[in-house]
Amino acid sequence: MYWKYAPYLFLIFAALFLYDAITNLMDGKDAVISFVFTGVAIFMFFFRRNYYKRFDNKK
């Protein structure tokens, strides 16, 4: 029941990593890893959302 809301946690993580990347860029630090994690979290959001839709039709 709650598993269909789980992919939205990846969007929250993506927002947090994006905020971290922007603050690191403002401080002059390297922010590549934060941008990578942001991309992975967005990818996982779309992957998980489509994954749950695929199994929801089999009920």
NUPAZA-587619 format. One record per residue: residue number from 0; chain; x, y, z of N, C-alpha, C in turn. Coordinates in steps of 0.1 Angstrom, whole numbers. Layout:
<nodes>
seza: NUM&roro: A&n.east: X&n.north: Y&n.up: Z&ca.east: X&ca.north: Y&ca.up: Z&c.east: X&c.north: Y&c.up: Z
...
</nodes>
This chain:
<nodes>
seza: 0&roro: A&n.east: 8&n.north: -12&n.up: 0&ca.east: 0&ca.north: 0&ca.up: 0&c.east: 9&c.north: 13&c.up: 0
seza: 1&roro: A&n.east: 18&n.north: 13&n.up: 9&ca.east: 27&ca.north: 25&ca.up: 10&c.east: 38&c.north: 25&c.up: 0
seza: 2&roro: A&n.east: 40&n.north: 13&n.up: -7&ca.east: 51&ca.north: 12&ca.up: -16&c.east: 49&c.north: 20&c.up: -29
seza: 3&roro: A&n.east: 37&n.north: 24&n.up: -32&ca.east: 35&ca.north: 32&ca.up: -44&c.east: 39&c.north: 46&c.up: -41
seza: 4&roro: A&n.east: 41&n.north: 50&n.up: -29&ca.east: 46&ca.north: 64&ca.up: -26&c.east: 61&c.north: 64&c.up: -24
seza: 5&roro: A&n.east: 67&n.north: 53&n.up: -23&ca.east: 82&ca.north: 52&ca.up: -21&c.east: 90&c.north: 59&c.up: -32
seza: 6&roro: A&n.east: 86&n.north: 58&n.up: -45&ca.east: 95&ca.north: 65&ca.up: -55&c.east: 96&c.north: 80&c.up: -53
seza: 7&roro: A&n.east: 86&n.north: 86&n.up: -46&ca.east: 87&ca.north: 100&ca.up: -44&c.east: 98&c.north: 104&c.up: -34
seza: 8&roro: A&n.east: 102&n.north: 94&n.up: -26&ca.east: 113&ca.north: 97&ca.up: -17&c.east: 126&c.north: 100&c.up: -25
seza: 9&roro: A&n.east: 127&n.north: 94&n.up: -37&ca.east: 139&ca.north: 97&ca.up: -45&c.east: 139&c.north: 111&c.up: -50
seza: 10&roro: A&n.east: 127&n.north: 117&n.up: -52&ca.east: 126&ca.north: 131&ca.up: -56&c.east: 131&c.north: 140&c.up: -44
seza: 11&roro: A&n.east: 127&n.north: 136&n.up: -32&ca.east: 132&ca.north: 144&ca.up: -21&c.east: 147&c.north: 143&c.up: -20
seza: 12&roro: A&n.east: 152&n.north: 131&n.up: -21&ca.east: 167&ca.north: 129&ca.up: -21&c.east: 174&c.north: 137&c.up: -32
seza: 13&roro: A&n.east: 168&n.north: 137&n.up: -44&ca.east: 173&ca.north: 145&ca.up: -55&c.east: 173&c.north: 160&c.up: -52
seza: 14&roro: A&n.east: 163&n.north: 165&n.up: -46&ca.east: 163&ca.north: 179&ca.up: -42&c.east: 173&c.north: 182&c.up: -31
seza: 15&roro: A&n.east: 175&n.north: 173&n.up: -22&ca.east: 186&ca.north: 175&ca.up: -12&c.east: 200&c.north: 175&c.up: -18
seza: 16&roro: A&n.east: 202&n.north: 166&n.up: -27&ca.east: 215&ca.north: 165&ca.up: -33&c.east: 218&c.north: 177&c.up: -42
seza: 17&roro: A&n.east: 207&n.north: 182&n.up: -49&ca.east: 209&ca.north: 194&ca.up: -57&c.east: 212&c.north: 206&c.up: -49
seza: 18&roro: A&n.east: 205&n.north: 207&n.up: -37&ca.east: 208&ca.north: 218&ca.up: -28&c.east: 222&c.north: 217&c.up: -23
seza: 19&roro: A&n.east: 227&n.north: 205&n.up: -20&ca.east: 241&ca.north: 204&ca.up: -16&c.east: 250&c.north: 207&c.up: -27
seza: 20&roro: A&n.east: 247&n.north: 204&n.up: -39&ca.east: 256&ca.north: 207&ca.up: -50&c.east: 257&c.north: 222&c.up: -52
seza: 21&roro: A&n.east: 246&n.north: 228&n.up: -52&ca.east: 246&ca.north: 243&ca.up: -54&c.east: 253&c.north: 250&c.up: -43
seza: 22&roro: A&n.east: 251&n.north: 246&n.up: -30&ca.east: 259&ca.north: 252&ca.up: -19&c.east: 274&c.north: 250&c.up: -20
seza: 23&roro: A&n.east: 277&n.north: 238&n.up: -25&ca.east: 292&ca.north: 235&ca.up: -26&c.east: 298&c.north: 243&c.up: -38
seza: 24&roro: A&n.east: 290&n.north: 245&n.up: -48&ca.east: 295&ca.north: 254&ca.up: -59&c.east: 297&c.north: 268&c.up: -55
seza: 25&roro: A&n.east: 288&n.north: 273&n.up: -46&ca.east: 289&ca.north: 286&ca.up: -41&c.east: 301&c.north: 288&c.up: -32
seza: 26&roro: A&n.east: 305&n.north: 277&n.up: -25&ca.east: 317&ca.north: 278&ca.up: -16&c.east: 330&c.north: 275&c.up: -23
seza: 27&roro: A&n.east: 329&n.north: 272&n.up: -36&ca.east: 341&ca.north: 269&ca.up: -44&c.east: 346&c.north: 255&c.up: -43
seza: 28&roro: A&n.east: 337&n.north: 246&n.up: -38&ca.east: 341&ca.north: 232&ca.up: -36&c.east: 337&c.north: 224&c.up: -48
seza: 29&roro: A&n.east: 342&n.north: 212&n.up: -49&ca.east: 338&ca.north: 203&ca.up: -60&c.east: 324&c.north: 197&c.up: -57
seza: 30&roro: A&n.east: 315&n.north: 197&n.up: -67&ca.east: 302&ca.north: 193&ca.up: -65&c.east: 298&c.north: 182&c.up: -74
seza: 31&roro: A&n.east: 307&n.north: 175&n.up: -80&ca.east: 304&ca.north: 165&ca.up: -91&c.east: 296&c.north: 153&c.up: -85
seza: 32&roro: A&n.east: 301&n.north: 149&n.up: -73&ca.east: 294&ca.north: 137&ca.up: -67&c.east: 280&c.north: 140&c.up: -63
seza: 33&roro: A&n.east: 277&n.north: 152&n.up: -59&ca.east: 263&ca.north: 156&ca.up: -56&c.east: 254&c.north: 156&c.up: -68
seza: 34&roro: A&n.east: 260&n.north: 161&n.up: -79&ca.east: 253&ca.north: 161&ca.up: -92&c.east: 250&c.north: 147&c.up: -97
seza: 35&roro: A&n.east: 260&n.north: 138&n.up: -95&ca.east: 258&ca.north: 124&ca.up: -99&c.east: 247&c.north: 117&c.up: -90
seza: 36&roro: A&n.east: 247&n.north: 120&n.up: -77&ca.east: 236&ca.north: 114&ca.up: -69&c.east: 223&c.north: 120&c.up: -73
seza: 37&roro: A&n.east: 222&n.north: 133&n.up: -77&ca.east: 210&ca.north: 139&ca.up: -81&c.east: 205&c.north: 132&c.up: -93
seza: 38&roro: A&n.east: 213&n.north: 129&n.up: -103&ca.east: 209&ca.north: 122&ca.up: -115&c.east: 205&c.north: 108&c.up: -112
seza: 39&roro: A&n.east: 212&n.north: 101&n.up: -103&ca.east: 208&ca.north: 87&ca.up: -100&c.east: 194&c.north: 87&c.up: -93
seza: 40&roro: A&n.east: 192&n.north: 97&n.up: -84&ca.east: 179&ca.north: 97&ca.up: -77&c.east: 168&c.north: 100&c.up: -87
seza: 41&roro: A&n.east: 170&n.north: 109&n.up: -96&ca.east: 159&ca.north: 112&ca.up: -106&c.east: 157&c.north: 100&c.up: -115
seza: 42&roro: A&n.east: 168&n.north: 93&n.up: -119&ca.east: 166&ca.north: 81&ca.up: -127&c.east: 158&c.north: 70&c.up: -119
seza: 43&roro: A&n.east: 162&n.north: 68&n.up: -106&ca.east: 155&ca.north: 58&ca.up: -98&c.east: 140&c.north: 62&c.up: -96
seza: 44&roro: A&n.east: 137&n.north: 75&n.up: -96&ca.east: 123&ca.north: 79&ca.up: -95&c.east: 115&c.north: 74&c.up: -107
seza: 45&roro: A&n.east: 120&n.north: 77&n.up: -119&ca.east: 113&ca.north: 72&ca.up: -131&c.east: 113&c.north: 57&c.up: -132
seza: 46&roro: A&n.east: 124&n.north: 51&n.up: -129&ca.east: 124&ca.north: 36&ca.up: -130&c.east: 115&c.north: 30&c.up: -120
seza: 47&roro: A&n.east: 115&n.north: 34&n.up: -108&ca.east: 106&ca.north: 28&ca.up: -98&c.east: 91&c.north: 31&c.up: -101
seza: 48&roro: A&n.east: 88&n.north: 43&n.up: -106&ca.east: 74&ca.north: 46&ca.up: -109&c.east: 69&c.north: 37&c.up: -120
seza: 49&roro: A&n.east: 77&n.north: 35&n.up: -131&ca.east: 73&ca.north: 26&ca.up: -142&c.east: 73&c.north: 12&c.up: -137
seza: 50&roro: A&n.east: 82&n.north: 8&n.up: -128&ca.east: 82&ca.north: -6&ca.up: -123&c.east: 69&c.north: -9&c.up: -116
seza: 51&roro: A&n.east: 65&n.north: 0&n.up: -107&ca.east: 53&ca.north: -3&ca.up: -100&c.east: 40&c.north: -3&c.up: -108
seza: 52&roro: A&n.east: 40&n.north: 6&n.up: -119&ca.east: 29&ca.north: 6&ca.up: -128&c.east: 28&c.north: -7&c.up: -135
seza: 53&roro: A&n.east: 39&n.north: -13&n.up: -139&ca.east: 39&ca.north: -25&ca.up: -146&c.east: 33&c.north: -37&c.up: -138
seza: 54&roro: A&n.east: 35&n.north: -37&n.up: -125&ca.east: 30&ca.north: -48&ca.up: -117&c.east: 16&c.north: -45&c.up: -112
seza: 55&roro: A&n.east: 12&n.north: -32&n.up: -112&ca.east: -1&ca.north: -29&ca.up: -107&c.east: -12&c.north: -34&c.up: -117
seza: 56&roro: A&n.east: -9&n.north: -35&n.up: -130&ca.east: -19&ca.north: -40&ca.up: -140&c.east: -21&c.north: -55&c.up: -139
seza: 57&roro: A&n.east: -13&n.north: -62&n.up: -132&ca.east: -14&ca.north: -77&ca.up: -132&c.east: -24&c.north: -81&c.up: -121
seza: 58&roro: A&n.east: -29&n.north: -72&n.up: -113&ca.east: -38&ca.north: -76&ca.up: -102&c.east: -52&c.north: -81&c.up: -107
</nodes>
